[in-house]
Amino acid sequence: MLDIRNLTKRFGAFTAVDDINLSVPDGAFLVLLGPSGCGKTTLLRMLAGLEQPTAGQIEFDGVVVSDGDRNWNVDPANRNSGLVFQSYALWPHMTVRGNVEWPLKVAGMGKAERKGRVEEVMALLGIGELQARYPNEISGGQQQRVAIARTIAPRPGVLLFDEPLSNLDAKLRVEMRSELMRLHRTIGATSVYVTHDQIEAMTMATHVAVINRGRIEQFGSPEDLVRSPASAFVATFVGTPPNNIVPITRHGSAYKVHTQVTDLAPPMPQASLAMYPPECLTVHDEMTPGSFAMELVEISVIAGRTMVTASDGALRLTAIVDRPPKARLAERVHMRLPTAPACWFDAQGRRIPA
Ligand SMILES: Nc1ncnc2c1ncn2[C@@H]1O[C@H](COP(=O)(O)OP(=O)(O)OP(=O)(O)O)[C@@H](O)[C@H]1O
């Protein structure tokens, strides 16, 4: 079990990680998801022991490995964790085999056992044939495999990944994603994976912590986040494409959805943002009752359906529809919302309970 309690990291007056609590069971694949600068790398570095928490504790399998309140930290090499970086950080003067073997040598493993383990992990990552090559003689994707093999060789209980696929091209990323999931199933180590790519998070995670400004916005399964986002931030950060959030304002005795007067009444006075999943919107070539005239800004085919994004300057809406509109880019389309939103948020983006 990985347990994080009241974890805080301040750099001077700036709080990068703000009182985070979460725990995942053994073998979980936890993804830390959030926009640039939200504190996810700082959190991962504290898990790795590279950064000392200002307050709070980290526990691996019931053993405290970092304690910010006591200003105490188990050394990165002695906390039974392994870190895979975005840059592969392989030793350039060592062969593939040498790189994978290195941490085992450092750990004092005997020669015969070492040989067996190196063969085993190289086979697991499919890099056996590259063993005599040097890092500059193999591709980026192969280097990442070597880096992963080197990290898992000493059998760490917790595997930490810092955006490990971000330097790979799109096709290789998808392949490596499946590869990492296979690896996770095989070795079963609890994994923590940092990314700002919500697709990666949604496909790989058993648990996702969405982080915003150093705090957890929501912690749950990928399904929870899409079906039941706890905040407008989560609703617009996850999902392919993400949900639409539309402002609802008072208009005399009635309400307006964006610019249109509506019969819709918010469930509570403070409900001022309505969420509409993209598959619930319709797109029309002509004006229809309640539709918004907007400029078509993006159109693409996704799995045989069409994703249409249109904007009127103040609001941007995305719909997933079966048939593309006649309009071309920069031309006018008419976007229509369903009668009722999927859920409501207050002006601060907090979910209003149904
Ligand atoms: N050593 C440091 N000194 C001062 N501020 C820091 C330090 N390290 C990180 N920060 C700040 O803490 C915040 C969180 O940084 P962090 O690297 O954890 O973000 P991130 O979510 O991983 O972002 P990215 O996806 O861009 O890597 C940022 O505002 C960053 O500028």
The ligand as an ORCA input file, in Angstrom:
! r2SCAN-3c Opt
* xyz 0 1
  N      13.054     23.931     -6.815
  C      12.019     24.760     -6.971
  N      12.061     26.020     -6.501
  C      11.012     26.866     -6.633
  N       9.838     26.535     -7.240
  C       9.739     25.294     -7.743
  C      10.809     24.339     -7.646
  N      10.408     23.181     -8.229
  C       9.157     23.417     -8.677
  N       8.753     24.661     -8.388
  C       7.456     25.259     -8.699
  O       6.440     24.421     -8.192
  C       5.334     24.338     -9.102
  C       5.070     22.902     -9.441
  O       6.132     22.390    -10.233
  P       6.118     20.911    -10.804
  O       7.401     20.707    -11.560
  O       5.824     19.972     -9.713
  O       4.893     20.998    -11.796
  P       4.362     19.924    -12.846
  O       2.924     19.800    -12.575
  O       5.170     18.706    -12.808
  O       4.593     20.696    -14.211
  P       5.147     20.169    -15.643
  O       4.072     19.293    -16.215
  O       5.309     21.450    -16.409
  O       6.421     19.450    -15.384
  C       5.719     25.198    -10.310
  O       5.087     26.440    -10.191
  C       7.220     25.314    -10.191
  O       7.660     26.530    -10.756
*
